[in-house]
Amino acid sequence: MVKPGGCISVVGLSGGEAVPINADKIVFKDVNIYGVFSSPNVWEEAIKLVSNGLIKVKPLITHVLPLAEFERAFRIISERKEEVVKVVLKP
């Protein structure tokens, strides 16, 4: 799921099977796809930055819903009738 003109970052490939891609959808939606290589140290550093309060992630959470409302969560994301950055589902 990506908006027209959006981008997809491909991270964490396992070297397994090739994944088929529908090129028509990419072209007609004007989507950019980026391959991203990162070392395990990057994740550790990101966790430290968040843990130490140097990166504030709470303001990015725009919605918190119970897990039972997952369909509503996906509707909120896809319809974009309101400002949506991150939807969190709580079990």
C-alpha positions as CSV (number, residue, x, y, z in Angstrom):
1,M,0.0,0.0,0.0
2,V,1.6,3.3,-1.1
3,K,0.1,6.6,-2.2
4,P,0.5,7.9,-5.7
5,G,4.0,9.5,-5.9
6,G,5.1,7.7,-2.8
7,C,8.1,5.6,-2.2
8,I,8.9,2.1,-1.0
9,S,12.1,1.2,0.8
10,V,13.2,-2.4,0.6
11,V,15.1,-3.3,3.7
12,G,16.3,-6.6,5.2
13,L,16.3,-8.9,2.2
14,S,17.1,-12.5,3.0
15,G,18.5,-13.7,-0.3
16,G,15.5,-16.0,-0.7
17,E,13.1,-16.3,-3.6
18,A,12.6,-13.4,-6.1
19,V,9.5,-11.4,-5.5
20,P,7.2,-10.7,-8.6
21,I,6.5,-7.0,-9.0
22,N,3.6,-5.5,-11.0
23,A,5.5,-2.8,-13.0
24,D,2.2,-1.3,-14.3
25,K,1.1,-0.4,-10.8
26,I,4.5,1.2,-10.1
27,V,4.4,3.3,-13.3
28,F,0.8,4.3,-13.1
29,K,1.1,5.4,-9.4
30,D,4.5,7.1,-10.1
31,V,6.1,5.1,-7.2
32,N,9.8,5.1,-6.4
33,I,11.4,2.0,-5.0
34,Y,14.7,2.2,-3.1
35,G,16.9,-0.6,-2.0
36,V,18.4,0.2,1.4
37,F,21.5,-1.5,2.8
38,S,22.2,-1.1,6.5
39,S,24.3,-2.8,9.0
40,P,23.0,-4.3,12.3
41,N,24.8,-1.4,14.1
42,V,22.4,1.1,12.5
43,W,19.4,-0.5,14.3
44,E,21.3,-0.5,17.7
45,E,22.1,3.2,17.2
46,A,18.5,4.0,16.4
47,I,17.3,2.2,19.5
48,K,19.8,4.1,21.6
49,L,18.7,7.5,20.2
50,V,15.0,6.7,20.9
51,S,15.8,5.2,24.3
52,N,17.8,8.3,25.3
53,G,15.0,10.6,24.2
54,L,17.1,12.2,21.5
55,I,14.5,11.2,18.9
56,K,10.9,11.8,19.9
57,V,8.6,9.1,18.4
58,K,5.5,9.8,20.4
59,P,4.4,12.8,18.3
60,L,4.4,10.5,15.3
61,I,1.7,8.3,16.8
62,T,-1.6,9.9,15.5
63,H,-3.9,7.1,16.4
64,V,-4.1,4.3,19.0
65,L,-6.7,1.6,18.6
66,P,-7.5,-1.8,20.1
67,L,-6.3,-4.7,18.0
68,A,-10.0,-5.7,17.5
69,E,-10.4,-2.5,15.4
70,F,-7.6,-3.4,12.9
71,E,-10.0,-3.0,10.0
72,R,-10.8,0.6,11.1
73,A,-7.1,1.2,11.4
74,F,-6.4,0.2,7.8
75,R,-9.4,2.2,6.7
76,I,-8.0,5.3,8.4
77,I,-4.6,4.8,6.8
78,S,-5.9,4.2,3.3
79,E,-8.7,6.8,3.2
80,R,-6.5,9.6,4.7
81,K,-9.6,11.7,5.6
82,E,-7.6,12.9,8.6
83,E,-4.0,13.5,9.4
84,V,-2.3,10.1,9.8
85,V,1.3,9.4,10.5
86,K,1.4,6.2,12.6
87,V,-1.5,4.0,13.8
88,V,-0.7,1.8,16.7
89,L,-2.8,-1.3,17.4
90,K,-2.8,-2.4,21.1
91,P,-3.5,-6.1,21.8
